[in-house]
Amino acid sequence: GAGMKSNIDAIGARILVRTADGEQIREVASANGFNAQSSLQAHFGLGKNSRIDYMKIVWPDGAVQEFRNVVGNKVYHLRQNKTLEMFRAPTVRVALSDKGR
């Protein structure tokens, strides 16, 4: 996620997802123990569900965003006050060949 202004890593944001099987909540944290570091990515296991019926993000400044019918098995980049964007990692093209050794 990407929060606004000084908290660009959205630390403290709470994300709720609801599927037919129930609700899950994650909080974005920089660490979860002594001398530890956490991923800033929130992962939700959807089981047999192919979509999220409802998703709510409460940003650290108290702003709220809601999304409905979110397709599962994707990685999304959340930005405060923006639409939900599918995350696309930078790509590197590599050609492998057994010729030219």
N, C-alpha and C positions, 0 to 999 in steps of 0.2 A: 504494500500500500504506500501511498504518498500523501502525507498530511500537508497542511499549509504552513507557511512561514518557518518558524524556528524548529518545528518538529517534523522535518521532511520524511523521517522514517516511520511516522505514524505510531510511535511507541505509546502504548496505552489504549490504542483503538480496540474496540470489542466488536467481534463479528459473530452474528447469529445466523445459522442456516436452518431451514425447516424443510423436511421431506415427509413423505407419507409415513416413514418409520419414526419420526420424532424430530427433536431439536438438538443442535450441537452449538457450543459457544467456544470461541477462542479469543485470546487477548494477545495482541502483538507486544512482545517483550524483548528487551535486549539481552537479558540473562535470567536464568531461573534457579540459580544456586551459587554458592561461593566459588569465585574464580571460574565462572562458566559464561558461555556466550550462546545465545539462542539464534536460530534462523528467524529472520523477519517475515518468513512465509508462514501463513496459516493453512494447514492441511485439514481437509474434512473428508472422512471416508463415507461414501454414499451407499456402499453395499450394492444392492440390486437396483437402486434408483438411478435413472439416467438423467435426472434433472433436479434442481433445487426449486421447490415451490416458492420459497420466500427467503430473501437474504436481507439482513439489516446490519449496517455498519454505524456504530456510534464512535465518532472521531474524538480524539483527546480534548478538543475544544468544546465538545458537547453537540456539535452538528450531527445530524442523522441523515443517512441515505438508505433508500430501500430499493430492492430489485425483485422482480418476480419472474418465474419460469426461466431460470438460468440453466443452460446446458451443462451437464456434468462431464467429468473426465477431461477437463481443460484447466489451464492455468491462466488466471486473470490478473491483470495489473489494475489495482484500484487506486484512483486519484480522487481526492476530496473535491466534491462539486463537479465531477466529470461523469461521463457515461462509463459503463463497464467495458474494459478493453481486453481482448484476448492477448496474453503475453506471447511475444515472439522473440525468442532468444536470437542473438546474433549468430549468423551462420558462417561457416568456413567451408569452402569447397575444396575437396581433396580428391585427386584422381590417383588411383592405385593401378599399377601395371607390373607385370612380370618382365616387361621388355626394358631394355636400356640399362641393365646392371653392369 
